[in-house]
Amino acid sequence: MNKLIFDNLLTQIKHNKKNILVIGDVMLDQYYFGSIDRISPEAPVPIFSVKDTENKLGGAANVVNNIINFGVKASLVSSVANDQSGEILLELLKQKKISSNIIFKKNDLTTTKIRSVVGNQQLLRQDFDSKLITLTKLEESKIINKVKKNISVIILSDYGKGFLTQELCQKIITKANKEKIPVLVDPKGNDISKYKNAFAVTPNKKEALSFTNMGDGVLHEKTLNKLRIQNNIKNIIETNGENGINLYSNECQKRFPAVSPKQIFDVSGAGDSVISSIAVALHAGFNIESSLTLANIAAGTVISKIGTEPVSLEDLKDFFVTNDSSVVSNKIYKLEEMRSKAAQLKRQGKTVGFTNGCFDILHSGHVSYLNEAKKNVDFLILGLNTDSSIKKIKGSSRPIVDQENRAQVLSGLSSVDAIVFFNENTPIKLIKIIQPHFLIKGNDYKVEEVVGHKEIKKWAGEVMLIDLIPGQSSTNIIKKINHSEK
């Protein structure tokens, strides 16, 4: 997929006024972030010291969250219990302005998954599972009535909690087919016939193996395709982690290589991102192959985030801009990635430093300065002015070197651990988000002149001034070049 196709995606999303409907099991994802520094005196077990907590939408709710982050209207049909987790879920849906039809089930509990995280690694997951939900005939009828002509795509997000029975799945698929609405299924269990006549079923490798009851190999692939044909499923989309996606359809059997992320923080939510991005692409009129290319990019993006974080159009835009400009560097981060990375490093006890500048025409003074800055921290983040912000500061003739090429050159320095662009005149927004331990500038500044010197005191950080090599300046180099050309 190239940037031209991505631009077409944006146009089609803007003009398609229909909704995507998500039906299925919701859950609450709770994250406990902390550290382990000692062993309990009560028993030989580590003590997990909680530093921070976060609640996130899980299951079908995370699918809807992904879809609206693509700029597409979506609605949710599901159920929760009258408990604290249910209340938190409803409040999260309200905050995200997600349109939902929620059925309340008494004498039950809302599925909740609690993950304890140290650094970027999950230490433990605790699951509190709901009982198997039983819907009344009236409740089923109301769900089926949601299948209308104003729906472009339907997703059945099945987590095996009883909401999506075989009977309900078949009634939804039958009505959707009559209305010519494609149904995508994120499956659960070992009986693929539950989803017969669907447009697509998206099992992961483990789920696909449970369908075929075969070892991974040629026999598995043949059996999976045979099951697809027997159950009149147009496409089986097998997600296979680092090996990408396998497509089985009437037209072809094809592999889509994975898009490797900069860092793998958390694979939770990757399946939700895959099915939601396929739905968005179909909503925009893409064929199945283009949809899967988009899904691969979304999957590679989401696992570089901590927790069930949705993929957005901005994430995809950054991907295409980066690849089109040949800036393929593990050191170039988007703002949200930088926030997550900085938080992870702090939890690991690492010192984070931040510096910034234009770095237009890299010279020995820059290299020396960055080397000295790096000596004082474990991880050095460089805030790099975009081309437009440099023009505001230095005039229309600058920069001499565009932002992609400046970032490419800086990425080659061992002293620079991460680069993040900023478009404003100053990096104060970045500083507030990253909250570094050290704010680093050259000694041509006074501490009180450094942007962020007041703010950094709020999180007990410090301003650090580095000695500069006298006479080294991009402006002087440019003046010398201009003079030699006269």
KABELGI-V398552 format. One record per residue. N is the residue number from 1. RES is the residue in three letters. SS is DSSP state (hx for helix, st for strand, lp for the rest). PHI is phi in whole degrees, -180 to 180 (999 if undefined). Layout:
[[N RES SS PHI] [N RES SS PHI]]
//
This chain:
[[1 MET lp 999] [2 ASN lp -105] [3 LYS hx -65] [4 LEU hx -61] [5 ILE hx -68] [6 PHE hx -63] [7 ASP hx -61] [8 ASN hx -65] [9 LEU hx -59] [10 LEU hx -61] [11 THR hx -64] [12 GLN hx -68] [13 ILE hx -61] [14 LYS hx -64] [15 HIS hx -94] [16 ASN lp -86] [17 LYS lp -92] [18 LYS lp -75] [19 ASN st -109] [20 ILE st -101] [21 LEU st -106] [22 VAL st -113] [23 ILE st -125] [24 GLY st 159] [25 ASP lp -84] [26 VAL st -103] [27 MET st -154] [28 LEU st -102] [29 ASP st -100] [30 GLN st -109] [31 TYR st -117] [32 TYR st -113] [33 PHE st -100] [34 GLY st -169] [35 SER st -142] [36 ILE st -122] [37 ASP st -121] [38 ARG st -157] [39 ILE st -102] [40 SER lp -64] [41 PRO lp -75] [42 GLU lp -82] [43 ALA lp -160] [44 PRO lp -75] [45 VAL lp -130] [46 PRO st -70] [47 ILE st -96] [48 PHE st -93] [49 SER st -92] [50 VAL st -78] [51 LYS st -105] [52 ASP st -157] [53 THR st -132] [54 GLU st -152] [55 ASN st -107] [56 LYS st -137] [57 LEU st -70] [58 GLY st -127] [59 GLY st 64] [60 ALA hx -60] [61 ALA hx -66] [62 ASN hx -69] [63 VAL hx -61] [64 VAL hx -61] [65 ASN hx -60] [66 ASN hx -61] [67 ILE hx -63] [68 ILE hx -68] [69 ASN hx -71] [70 PHE lp -83] [71 GLY lp 86] [72 VAL lp -108] [73 LYS lp -70] [74 ALA st -148] [75 SER st -133] [76 LEU st -123] [77 VAL st -124] [78 SER st -163] [79 SER st -144] [80 VAL st -138] [81 ALA st -94] [82 ASN lp -84] [83 ASP lp -137] [84 GLN hx -63] [85 SER hx -63] [86 GLY hx -62] [87 GLU hx -64] [88 ILE hx -64] [89 LEU hx -59] [90 LEU hx -63] [91 GLU hx -67] [92 LEU hx -64] [93 LEU hx -62] [94 LYS hx -65] [95 GLN hx -62] [96 LYS lp -83] [97 LYS lp 57] [98 ILE lp -91] [99 SER st -70] [100 SER st -143] [101 ASN st -119] [102 ILE st -107] [103 ILE st -96] [104 PHE st -92] [105 LYS st -112] [106 LYS lp -78] [107 ASN lp 54] [108 ASP lp -141] [109 LEU lp -135] [110 THR lp -81] [111 THR lp -57] [112 THR st -133] [113 LYS st -118] [114 ILE st -106] [115 ARG st -114] [116 SER st -97] [117 VAL st -123] [118 VAL st -116] [119 GLY lp 65] [120 ASN lp -113] [121 GLN st -116] [122 GLN st -74] [123 LEU st -90] [124 LEU st -157] [125 ARG st -124] [126 GLN st -114] [127 ASP st -109] [128 PHE st -116] [129 ASP lp -94] [130 SER lp -70] [131 LYS lp -73] [132 LEU lp -67] [133 ILE lp -75] [134 THR lp -118] [135 LEU lp -91] [136 THR lp -78] [137 LYS hx -62] [138 LEU hx -65] [139 GLU hx -64] [140 GLU hx -62] [141 SER hx -62] [142 LYS hx -66] [143 ILE hx -65] [144 ILE hx -62] [145 ASN lp -68] [146 LYS lp -74] [147 VAL lp -80] [148 LYS lp -131] [149 LYS lp -69] [150 ASN lp -82] [151 ILE st -101] [152 SER st -92] [153 VAL st -146] [154 ILE st -117] [155 ILE st -114] [156 LEU st -101] [157 SER st -101] [158 ASP lp -101] [159 TYR lp -112] [160 GLY lp 70] [161 LYS lp -95] [162 GLY lp 99] [163 PHE lp -65] [164 LEU lp -96] [165 THR lp -76] [166 GLN hx -61] [167 GLU hx -64] [168 LEU hx -67] [169 CYS hx -56] [170 GLN hx -68] [171 LYS hx -66] [172 ILE hx -66] [173 ILE hx -64] [174 THR hx -61] [175 LYS hx -68] [176 ALA hx -62] [177 ASN hx -63] [178 LYS hx -64] [179 GLU lp -86] [180 LYS lp 60] [181 ILE lp -108] [182 PRO st -67] [183 VAL st -111] [184 LEU st -104] [185 VAL st -124] [186 ASP st -95] [187 PRO lp -88] [188 LYS lp -145] [189 GLY lp 95] [190 ASN lp -116] [191 ASP lp -116] [192 ILE hx -72] [193 SER hx -65] [194 LYS hx -58] [195 TYR hx -116] [196 LYS lp -58] [197 ASN lp 75] [198 ALA lp -75] [199 PHE lp -70] [200 ALA st -155] [201 VAL st -121] [202 THR lp -119] [203 PRO lp -75] [204 ASN st -80] [205 LYS hx -59] [206 LYS hx -62] [207 GLU hx -67] [208 ALA hx -64] [209 LEU hx -66] [210 SER hx -70] [211 PHE hx -67] [212 THR hx -90] [213 ASN lp 58] [214 MET lp -123] [215 GLY lp -69] [216 ASP lp -63] [217 GLY lp 160] [218 VAL hx -62] [219 LEU hx -64] [220 HIS hx -61] [221 GLU hx -63] [222 LYS hx -64] [223 THR hx -68] [224 LEU hx -64] [225 ASN hx -67] [226 LYS hx -64] [227 LEU hx -63] [228 ARG hx -60] [229 ILE hx -67] [230 GLN hx -60] [231 ASN lp -101] [232 ASN lp 54] [233 ILE lp -97] [234 LYS lp -66] [235 ASN st -140] [236 ILE st -110] [237 ILE st -114] [238 GLU st -94] [239 THR st -85] [240 ASN lp -134] [241 GLY hx 55] [242 GLU hx -67] [243 ASN hx -92] [244 GLY lp 88] [245 ILE st -127] [246 ASN st -108] [247 LEU st -109] [248 TYR st -120] [249 SER st -148] [250 ASN lp -64] [251 GLU lp -80] [252 CYS lp -165] [253 GLN st -125] [254 LYS st -141] [255 ARG st -107] [256 PHE st -116] [257 PRO lp -60] [258 ALA lp -70] [259 VAL lp -95] [260 SER lp -75] [261 PRO lp -81] [262 LYS lp -63] [263 GLN lp -139] [264 ILE lp -99] [265 PHE lp -94] [266 ASP lp -161] [267 VAL lp -89] [268 SER lp -65] [269 GLY lp 90] [270 ALA hx -64] [271 GLY hx -63] [272 ASP hx -64] [273 SER hx -67] [274 VAL hx -63] [275 ILE hx -69] [276 SER hx -69] [277 SER hx -71] [278 ILE hx -63] [279 ALA hx -62] [280 VAL hx -64] [281 ALA hx -65] [282 LEU hx -64] [283 HIS hx -57] [284 ALA lp -85] [285 GLY lp 91] [286 PHE lp -74] [287 ASN lp -81] [288 ILE hx -66] [289 GLU hx -69] [290 SER hx -64] [291 SER hx -63] [292 LEU hx -73] [293 THR hx -64] [294 LEU hx -63] [295 ALA hx -61] [296 ASN hx -63] [297 ILE hx -65] [298 ALA hx -62] [299 ALA hx -64] [300 GLY hx -65] [301 THR hx -77] [302 VAL hx -68] [303 ILE lp -79] [304 SER lp -91] [305 LYS lp -110] [306 ILE lp -92] [307 GLY lp 82] [308 THR lp -80] [309 GLU lp -92] [310 PRO lp -74] [311 VAL lp -87] [312 SER lp -123] [313 LEU hx -62] [314 GLU hx -64] [315 ASP hx -60] [316 LEU hx -67] [317 LYS hx -60] [318 ASP hx -61] [319 PHE hx -61] [320 PHE hx -72] [321 VAL hx -62] [322 THR hx -61] [323 ASN hx -75] [324 ASP hx -69] [325 SER lp -94] [326 SER lp 65] [327 VAL lp -91] [328 VAL lp -102] [329 SER lp -129] [330 ASN lp -70] [331 LYS lp -96] [332 ILE st -95] [333 TYR lp -115] [334 LYS lp -81] [335 LEU hx -58] [336 GLU hx -67] [337 GLU hx -63] [338 MET hx -67] [339 ARG hx -60] [340 SER hx -64] [341 LYS hx -65] [342 ALA hx -64] [343 ALA hx -63] [344 GLN hx -62] [345 LEU hx -63] [346 LYS hx -64] [347 ARG hx -65] [348 GLN lp -86] [349 GLY lp 82] [350 LYS lp -87] [351 THR lp -90] [352 VAL st -112] [353 GLY st -112] [354 PHE st -133] [355 THR st -137] [356 ASN st -153] [357 GLY st 165] [358 CYS lp -86] [359 PHE lp 52] [360 ASP lp -87] [361 ILE lp 68] [362 LEU lp -68] [363 HIS lp -131] [364 SER hx -62] [365 GLY hx -64] [366 HIS hx -61] [367 VAL hx -62] [368 SER hx -63] [369 TYR hx -61] [370 LEU hx -68] [371 ASN hx -62] [372 GLU hx -66] [373 ALA hx -63] [374 LYS hx -65] [375 LYS hx -61] [376 ASN lp -98] [377 VAL lp -139] [378 ASP lp -80] [379 PHE st -141] [380 LEU st -106] [381 ILE st -102] [382 LEU st -111] [383 GLY st -84] [384 LEU st -110] [385 ASN st -61] [386 THR lp -72] [387 ASP hx -59] [388 SER hx -66] [389 SER hx -71] [390 ILE hx -66] [391 LYS hx -60] [392 LYS hx -65] [393 ILE hx -86] [394 LYS hx -112] [395 GLY lp 105] [396 SER lp -67] [397 SER lp -81] [398 ARG lp -114] [399 PRO lp -81] [400 ILE lp -76] [401 VAL lp -111] [402 ASP lp -70] [403 GLN hx -63] [404 GLU hx -64] [405 ASN hx -73] [406 ARG hx -62] [407 ALA hx -66] [408 GLN hx -61] [409 VAL hx -67] [410 LEU hx -63] [411 SER hx -63] [412 GLY lp -78] [413 LEU lp -87] [414 SER lp -67] [415 SER lp -73] [416 VAL lp -96] [417 ASP lp -93] [418 ALA st -155] [419 ILE st -127] [420 VAL st -137] [421 PHE st -76] [422 PHE st -137] [423 ASN lp -103] [424 GLU lp -86] [425 ASN lp -67] [426 THR lp -128] [427 PRO lp -91] [428 ILE hx -59] [429 LYS hx -62] [430 LEU hx -61] [431 ILE hx -61] [432 LYS hx -65] [433 ILE hx -76] [434 ILE hx -77] [435 GLN lp 50] [436 PRO lp -70] [437 HIS lp -72] [438 PHE st -129] [439 LEU st -105] [440 ILE st -112] [441 LYS st -142] [442 GLY st -77] [443 ASN lp -79] [444 ASP lp -79] [445 TYR lp -103] [446 LYS lp -95] [447 VAL hx -54] [448 GLU hx -72] [449 GLU hx -93] [450 VAL lp -77] [451 VAL lp -62] [452 GLY lp 99] [453 HIS lp -64] [454 LYS lp -78] [455 GLU hx -65] [456 ILE hx -66] [457 LYS hx -66] [458 LYS hx -65] [459 TRP hx -113] [460 ALA lp 62] [461 GLY lp -90] [462 GLU st -134] [463 VAL st -94] [464 MET st -123] [465 LEU st -106] [466 ILE st -107] [467 ASP lp -65] [468 LEU lp -106] [469 ILE lp -77] [470 PRO lp -60] [471 GLY lp 84] [472 GLN lp -90] [473 SER lp -158] [474 SER hx -62] [475 THR hx -61] [476 ASN hx -65] [477 ILE hx -63] [478 ILE hx -65] [479 LYS hx -61] [480 LYS hx -65] [481 ILE hx -64] [482 ASN hx -62] [483 HIS hx -67] [484 SER hx -70] [485 GLU lp -83] [486 LYS lp -83]]
//
